[in-house]
């Protein structure tokens, strides 16, 4: 025997029905952070955090590698 149910509801209604959390505030905060990074660019501290998370165990030569990468970024006049 096969039984099929067709339920029409919005994603918000489905989340509420299944007891899942509403992640809209988290999504909005993430989008705002991404927008600010696109406008302001990555700071050297942000770049270091990303590089360390991508390459664990690379800490010994990381400073030399970081200097090499930072030297490749064009300097903007202030």
GUKOLLO-324281 format. One record per residue: residue in three letters; x negated, y, z of N, C-alpha, C in turn. Coordinates in steps of 0.05 Angstrom, whole numbers, plus 5000, padded with zeros to 4 digits. Layout:
GUKOLLO-324281
ALAXYZXYZXYZ ...
This chain:
GUKOLLO-324281
UNK498349775000500050005000498250255000 UNK498950444983497450694982499350924989 UNK498351105005499951335013498351585006 UNK499451774993498152014985499652254998 UNK498052435009499152685021497952915005 UNK499653104999498753344986499553575005 UNK497453715015497953925034496854185022 UNK498554385022497754645013497254825037 UNK494754915040494055095061491555255054 UNK491155465068488755625063486455495079 UNK483955575072481655465087481855535117 UNK482855775123483055855151485055675165 UNK487255605153489255435165488155155168 UNK486655055149485454785151483454775174 UNK481754985177479854995199481254995226 UNK483355155228484855165253486154895259 UNK487254765239488554505243486654295253 UNK484154285242482154095250480554185274 UNK481054425284479554515307476754615302 UNK476154675277473454775270473255075276 UNK470855165283470555445290470655625265 UNK471455875269471456075248468656195247 UNK467256145225464456235222464256495206 UNK466456635202466456885187464657095200 UNK464657135226462757325238459857255234 UNK459256995235456456905231455756955201 UNK457556895184457056935155456657225149 UNK458257405161457957695156455257795167 UNK454457695190451857775201449557685183 UNK449757435173447657335155447557495129 UNK449857555118449957715093448757995097 UNK449358115120448258385127445258365129 UNK444258155142441258125145439958085117 UNK441257925100440157885073440158145057 UNK442258305060442358555046440158745055 UNK439758755081437658935092434858835083 UNK434458575081431858475072431458535042 UNK433658535027433358604998432758894995 UNK433959065011433559355009430859435021 UNK430259345045427859425059425359255052 UNK425859015042423658835036422758685061 UNK421058485057419958335079417658485092 UNK417658495118415358605132413158395135 UNK410758465139408658265143409358065165 UNK410758155186411457975208413557765198 UNK415457855182417457675170416057475152 UNK414157565136412757395118411157185133 UNK409957265155408357075172410156865184 UNK412556935194414356745205415256545184 UNK415856635160416756455139414456265131 UNK412056375128409856215120409156005141 UNK409256075166408755885188410855665189 UNK413355725183415355525184415155335160 UNK414255445137413955275113411455095114 UNK409455185128406855035128405855005156 UNK407154835172406054785199403354645197 UNK401554715216398954595215396954755198 UNK397854965187396255135169395055365185 UNK395355365211394655595228391655665227 UNK389955465222387055515223386255715201 UNK387055675177386355855156388556055149 UNK390556075166392756245160392056535157 UNK390356635175389656915174388356995147 UNK386556825138385256875112387356875089 UNK389056675091391156655070392956895071 UNK393756985095395457215098394157465087 UNK391657505092390257735082390157725051 UNK389757495040389757465011392457534999 UNK394657435012397257495002397957795005 UNK397257905028397858195032396258375014 UNK393858285006392258454988393558454960 UNK395158254954396358234928398858414926 UNK399958504949402358674949401458954944 UNK402559084924401859364917402559544940 UNK400759724946401159924967402860154956 UNK404860244972406560464963405460714977 UNK405360944963404361184976406361284997 UNK405361395018407161485040407361785040 
